[in-house]
């Protein structure tokens, strides 16, 4: 996967990320399928913002509830 360094930082990010702005209305199974498919394609960077989903932290909560990642699984992805 190609990467780039974010301007004025030392943060290296992949050229392809998964945007999670619209996962509010997905079922837990659909969110797990989205993440699994992304991971199988080599994508480990998931874009979240506290305002996604129409209220504070809605999509972040959906992501967390649907996946219930262990600490080692969480260490494999970037949010």
C-alpha positions in Angstrom: 0.0 0.0 0.0 1.4 3.4 -0.9 1.7 5.9 1.9 2.5 9.6 2.3 3.6 11.8 5.2 1.1 14.3 6.4 2.3 17.8 5.9 4.3 19.3 8.8 4.1 16.0 10.8 5.8 12.7 11.2 2.6 10.9 10.6 2.6 8.4 7.8 -0.8 7.6 6.3 -1.9 5.2 3.6 -3.2 6.6 0.3 -6.4 4.6 0.8 -8.5 4.9 3.9 -12.0 3.8 5.0 -14.3 6.7 5.7 -16.7 5.9 8.6 -19.0 8.9 8.2 -22.0 6.9 7.0 -21.9 3.8 9.2 -24.5 5.1 11.6 -27.3 3.2 9.8 -25.4 0.0 9.1 -26.0 -3.2 11.1 -23.2 -4.6 13.3 -22.7 -7.3 10.7 -22.4 -4.8 7.9 -19.8 -2.8 9.8 -17.8 -6.0 10.5 -18.0 -6.9 6.8 -16.8 -3.4 5.8 -13.8 -3.6 8.2 -13.0 -7.2 7.3 -13.1 -6.5 3.6 -10.9 -3.4 4.1 -8.4 -5.3 6.2 -8.2 -8.1 3.6 -7.4 -5.5 1.0 -4.5 -4.2 3.2 -6.3 -1.1 4.5 -5.8 -0.5 8.2 -6.7 3.3 8.4 -10.2 4.2 9.4 -11.4 7.8 9.2 -13.5 8.9 12.2 -14.6 12.3 13.5 -16.6 13.1 16.6 -19.4 14.7 14.5 -20.0 11.8 12.1 -23.5 10.5 12.4 -25.3 13.7 13.2 -24.5 13.8 16.9 -21.3 13.6 18.9 -19.5 10.2 18.7 -22.3 8.3 17.0 -20.2 6.6 14.3 -17.3 6.1 16.7 -19.7 4.3 19.1 -21.2 2.2 16.3 -17.7 1.2 15.1 -16.6 0.2 18.6 -19.9 -1.6 19.5 -20.0 -3.6 16.2 -16.4 -4.7 16.4 -15.6 -5.0 20.1 -11.9 -5.2 19.3 -9.4 -6.8 21.7 -6.3 -4.7 22.6 -4.2 -6.7 20.1 -6.8 -6.2 17.3 -7.1 -2.5 18.1 -3.3 -2.2 17.8 -3.5 -3.4 14.2 -5.5 -0.4 12.9 -5.3 3.3 12.9 -8.3 5.5 13.7 
